[in-house]
Amino acid sequence: MRGEKVLGLAWNCENDTLHFNFAHVIERARNLEVTKRNVLSLLASLFDPLGIISPVTVSMKALFQEICSSKFDWDKPLTRETKAKWDRWIKDLAETKEIRIDRCLYDVGGEDVQKCYLHGFGDASKKAYCATVYFVYLGMDGKTHVRLVASKTRVAPLKELSIPRLELMSARILAQLMDTIRVALQSQLKIDGVKFWLDSKTALSWIQNKGEWKQFVRHRVNEILKLTAKEDWAYCSTDENPADLGSRGVLASQLKENQLWWCGPSWLTGRPDEWPAMTEAYQTPESQVEEKKSTTVLLTEAERPSGIANVIDVNNHSTLQKLVQVTAWVKRFVNNLRASVTQGSRSTGRLEANELKDAEIEWLKSAQTELKKQHNFKQLEKELGIKTDRNVLRCEGRLLNSDLEIDARKPVILPTKHPFTRLIIEECHQRVLHSGVRATLAELRSRFWVPRGRQIVKRILGECVTCRKLTGKPYSAPPTASLPDFRVREAPPFSRVGVDFAGPLYVKQKSGEMDKAYIALFSCCVTRAVRLELVEDLSTATFRRCLRRFIARNGTPALIVSDNAKTFQATQKALTRLFNHPEVRADLERDKIEWKFNLERAPWWGGFFERMVANAKQCLKKTLGNARLSFDELSTLITEVESTLNSRPLTYEYNEVDEEVLTPSHLIYGRRIKSLPDEIVEPDDALNHESSSARFKYLSTKLAHFWNRWRKEYLAGERVVQVGDVVVVYEEDKKRGEWKLGVVESLVTGKDGIVRGAQVRVITKGKPVHLSRPVQKLYPLEIRSKGEGTRTKSTRNQVVEVPTRNAPRRSAALDSTWKTQLMLDS
């Protein structure tokens, strides 16, 4: 048998048939190991450009996709299961040997073909999808013949798709394949009709219906309808669909004898009226899932303001007077332009009263235009008896027969939220000299009526800068925070101290003259013990000597806390110079002492030593009276005051006598320093080494006992300012109206993140000055500085949410709990 190679296919020119010979594939497969690379190589050696044996090759394409998804290396042997599938496929090729088909689509000349049709079939499975095309023609002998023209198969994507979607993808490649074949055959034959057959009613529903589908379906349906007409698509059963073989794959031996694949369904050879009936467009539940949900979109267009509001923006004017004057000038300008055209008289000079009145009426009309657009205008018109008087809406109440002025009997109604209404209310507020809501509302209602007038007036007056400057309240104190670590952690006495000065006191010199003296108070942050030093003045040298005496007696402190602005005005500059003097700072750095300054004008920041200053003053005031003491006598008295303060109780004094009240001296010496020693040791009872060790252990245990009581008994016993806020700064020696306005530039926060103070910029003698103040000394005006935002509406004394703490229990509740415990103990 003589054969030739034509376009890569074996052609028997004598029989005019095409041969698919598998011998070369079988020969190569015997000598190759089953790996990913070799499987791909053997698949590529099967050359089938028309897809005649595509059901055979698609099975191995699906197998190769499975190998790739398993991420095998190219030269790694495959699994036993995969090898078994491959061996079965190769063995079947060896048994089949070859497949033959006729090359020519029709046996007679083109002029002998009476009618011819093209029929396409599409189908899909989870493994692949396929499209096949058949040529059907009626010869001169009256017989109908069918030939397979071509087919296309594609493996399904790795991303799993639903079967209806895969069916739609098969319809797309069917439309593309049919279009290619039709173009090729039209040069030789006249095609009488084209039909497309699917066994998926869902895919047909997408193609034939006019629904608005989701993106995946919509794109593929659009491609299909560009190449085909929806009337050409019809339904056939799966048993009569030859594309089902190409979507599922079959062995070569099965395909060789399969008439459905080579000749199509039997009804193709019948008359067209014997083909499956064309039904109406299908509608299935699966097709409705892909239907795009329709949404109703409401298009709105902002209506541009009409009248005078289209020319002048009311929001750009801060007062009613300015707005009315600008409007009057604009109206005069327009009237003068008209006069120049009509040769009329032009207005010049200052504005007349009637021009200002006309300008105000113009704005009343503009505001009432917005009122008419409100949904409740009909209700207001009925309730308030609104009537039109000279193009202005007025309210006719029960005072028409009174002797009041016409504006009070028939007030002009204004909308609640219009900016012009706000300017009128602010004007009325200024006329009554910034009086309260009642006076402002009475002035407003003498001419105008605003629905919910009291609420609107109250809200607008709450934003008045002048009123807030004189009557506004300061920022609320921040919530009680946890004590800093240097106050609550056990540490040696006087390792962390607060220092402050008290005075001046007056001492008598030998000459009889009185001179000033001061008290330097050192208070321990932990034990609350104090050290009092009498100093002659507030000079640097004096304080350095005082500090050296304190360190020599009590040790070097790791931390010193002091006020930055002092209570006594006369000593403020002296103390500031003292604490910031280079020599003092050098001493602190040499001894590695950290000096911490509290915020100015915030004495409560140093409450633990300020309280001791007050106690010391109280003792001296009651003891000294009008006595005149010398420096030595006063120094002795101050030392006794120190002893008294160190013997004060730190915790609640219970009625029981089992425990001695805890005092600072217990934490330092292990006993109350004003009490007698526990035991007097006689000379002949000298302590030996053993008794000394026992005594040391006893004292250590007792001191540890007092520290445990300190931990258990002593330790156990709003709006935040923002950067850019405009505030009034409290000043003690001035009236409130003379306090300065300032802008918050930075915040002072504690370790807990809570705002405690702020840096404020004020203007003094035309120059900016920066002050540090606690939040309790700043009174907000509820506005922000320019550049920080527009006027803000915030709740009173609250800008940001801050954590709250539970309120302390009442004293009555504590007494009740204590008495209950007594009853239980007894």
Secondary structure, 3 states (H helix, E strand, C coil): CCCEEECCEEEECCCCEEEEECHHHHHHHHCCCCEHHHHHHHHHHCCCCCCCCHHHHHHHHHHHHHHHHCCCCCCCECCHHHHHHHHHHHHHHHHHCEEEEECCCCCCCHHHCCEEEEEEEEEECCCEEEEEEEEEEECCCCCEEEEEEEEEEEECCCCCCCHHHHHHHHHHHHHHHHHHHHHHHCCCCCCCEEEEEECCHHHHHHHHCCCCECHHHHHHHHHHHHHCCHHHEEECCHHHCCHHHHHHCCCHHHHHCCHHHHHCCHHHHCCHHHCCCCCCCCCCHHHHHCECCCCCCCCCCCCCCCHHHHCCCHHHCCCHHHHHHHHHHHHHHHHHHHHHHHCCCCCCCCCCHHHHHHHHHHHHHHHHHHHHCCCCHHHHHHHHCEEEECCEEEECCCCCCCCCCHHHHCCEECCCCCHHHHHHHHHHHHHCCCCCHHHHHHHHHCCEECCCHHHHHHHHHCCCHHHHHHHCCCCCCCCCCCCCHHHHCCCCCCCEEEEEEEEEEEEECCCCCEEEEEEEEEEECCCCCEEEEEECCCCHHHHHHHHHHHHHHHCCCCEEEECCCCCCHHHHHHHHHHHCCHHHHHHHHHCCCEEEECCCCCHHHHHHHHHHHHHHHHHHHHHHCCCCCCHHHHHHHHHHHHHHHHCCCCCCCCCCCCCCCCCHHHHHHCCCCCCCCCCCCCHHHCCCHHHHHHHHHHHHHHHHHHHHHHHHHHCCCCCCCCCCEEEEECCCCCCHHHCEEEEEEEEEECCCCCEEEEEEEEEECCEEEEEEEEHHHEEEEEEECCCCCCCCCCCCCCCCCCCCCCCCCCHHHHHHHHHHHHHHHC
